[in-house]
Amino acid sequence: MVTNKLKDRLLSRTSNLAEKVDAAVANRPADAPARANTMPAQLGAFRLEAREYQERIQKLTDELEQARKAGGAMDVPLADLHEVPGRRRHKSPEEFAELRENLRNNKLIHPVAIRARLEGGFEIVSGHWRTDAYRELGRATIRCVLDEGSEDEATVGAFYANLLQSDLTDYEKYLGFKDIHRRFPDATHTSMADSAGVSRAAVTKLMSFEHLPQPVLEILQARPSLLTANYGLELARLTREGKAERVVEAVNQLAAGKIDQTQAVKFASADPVKARPVTNAQTVKIKAGRSVYCSMRTASKVLRLEFQSEEDAQAVQEELRALLERRAEIVKTAQSSESEK
C-alpha cells in the first residue's frame, strides 16, 4: 500500500502532464523531420542521408575541379578530409607547434592537395600537418586544391615532394622508397634513383635499413632521426655478419644517449670481451721464529716475494738468480734431448 508521502510525490511529478505534452508538440518546428521508428524506415532514412552526403561531396568535387582549371583553390570542410597511411612525413612536436602558431596568425600560403574518395570525402595527398593545425585551432574549413593523379601517383608524388625537404630523415626516405618498391615490384635502385633525382648509391645506402634487426627498426619507427644512412649501412653490414645482438645493444645505448653513432658502430664491431678465468692467489708466509721473514704469493704464472727488509731481499736475490739459472739449464737440456729423438 502506497504511503501518503510517496503518493503525493508521484502525483506532483505527473501533474499537468497532458498540458506539458501538448505544449511540446505545439512548439516543435513545422519542418522538423519525424524520427523513423521501424527498421525499414530507418534503413531508408540512412540511404537518403548517404545519398545526400554523396551529392554534397560530388558538388564539392565539381567546384574543386572548376577552381583547379581556373588556377585557384576553395575551402573544404575539415570533416571531409581523411589521411592515407604512408603519406605524412615526420615533424617534431616543436616544429608542429611552430607551424600551428604561424597559421594562427597568418594566412595559409600553400593549399592542401586532396583527391576524391570512392567511399566519400577526400583523401589528403599533401598537407597533413597543416590540416592538423587547423583542426587544433578550431577551424571548420581549410583551403584545398584537387589533385587529379591516381592513388599510386599521389603517394609516390607526395614522397618525392617530401624527399626534397631538408628535414626529412634518412629513415623516412627509406620508408618512402620501400613503399615505392612495394607498389612497383619491378622498380630497381637505378630506376628509383632516376625518378628521385639522386644517385643509385644514395638509394642503395638508404635501402640498407631493411637489413637491420627488427628491434632496431622499431626504435627508428619512434625516433627516425636517431640513425643516419651512413651509419645504418655499417650496422646493416655487421648484422649480416652475424652481429645482430651487438647491433641491437649498440642502438639501445645510442637511443639512451650513452654513445654517439660512431661509437655505436665501434661497439657493434667489437667482439664481446670474454671473461678471464679467475685464479685464486695463494700466499705463504715464511717465519723466522715468531716474526715473518718473507711472504711468498703465487697467482697463475706469477711469483712474488716480499721481505721485511731491503737487506734480506738483496741477500736472497743472488741466491735466487743462481737457482733460476740452474733451473733454466735443466730445462734446456731436457728440450735438447727431446729434439734429438
Sequence and secondary structure as in RCSB ss.txt:
>XXXX:A:sequence
MVTNKLKDRLLSRTSNLAEKVDAAVANRPADAPARANTMPAQLGAFRLEAREYQERIQKLTDELEQARKAGGAMD
VPLADLHEVPGRRRHKSPEEFAELRENLRNNKLIHPVAIRARLEGGFEIVSGHWRTDAYRELGRATIRCVLDEGS
EDEATVGAFYANLLQSDLTDYEKYLGFKDIHRRFPDATHTSMADSAGVSRAAVTKLMSFEHLPQPVLEILQARPS
LLTANYGLELARLTREGKAERVVEAVNQLAAGKIDQTQAVKFASADPVKARPVTNAQTVKIKAGRSVYCSMRTAS
KVLRLEFQSEEDAQAVQEELRALLERRAEIVKTAQSSESEK
>XXXX:A:secstr
   HHHHHHHHHHHTTHHHHHHHHHHHS TT      SHHHHHHHHHHHHHHHHHHHHHHHHHHHHHHHTT  EE
EEGGGEE  TT      HHHHHHHHHHHHHS   S EEEEE TTSSEEEEE HHHHHHHHHTT SEEEEEE  S 
HHHHHHHHHHHHHT TT  HHHHHHHHHHHHHH TT  HHHHHHHHTS HHHHHHHHGGGGS HHHHHHHHH TT
SS HHHHHHHHHHHHTT HHHHHHHHHHHHTTSS HHHHHHHHHS           EEEEEEETTEEEEEEEEET
TEEEEEESSHHHHHHHHHHHHHHHHHHHHHHHHHHHHHHH 
